[in-house]
Amino acid sequence: MLTSAQRLDKLLVMLQTQPRDPFLLYAAALEYKKAGNNAAALEYLSRAIEADPQYHVAYQQRGQLHRQGGNIEAARADYREGIRRAMACGQKHAVKEMELALSSLG
């Protein structure tokens, strides 16, 4: 079984040939998040969204990181946009999760 660092290394190698693959960017962001490197996680989530603006789970994760960092307005914006994108894709479960996260921000 690979460690988080090994998974990240493999993802970064794959991103060299597919730098705009939203799944690879998202997966790298999650590995950075696990490692506590929130700045890199935010960067990779933003790149995933840039590569595919419909990638609603990236908004959700970015909202969580903004919330952890105390940037509540950015978290709200990400959750709202994520909800909009998830609704467009018919992803009701994701919509409910983000609505709950948004409402918990007050």
Order of alpha helices (4+ residues) and beta strands (2+ residues): alpha-alpha-alpha-alpha-alpha-alpha
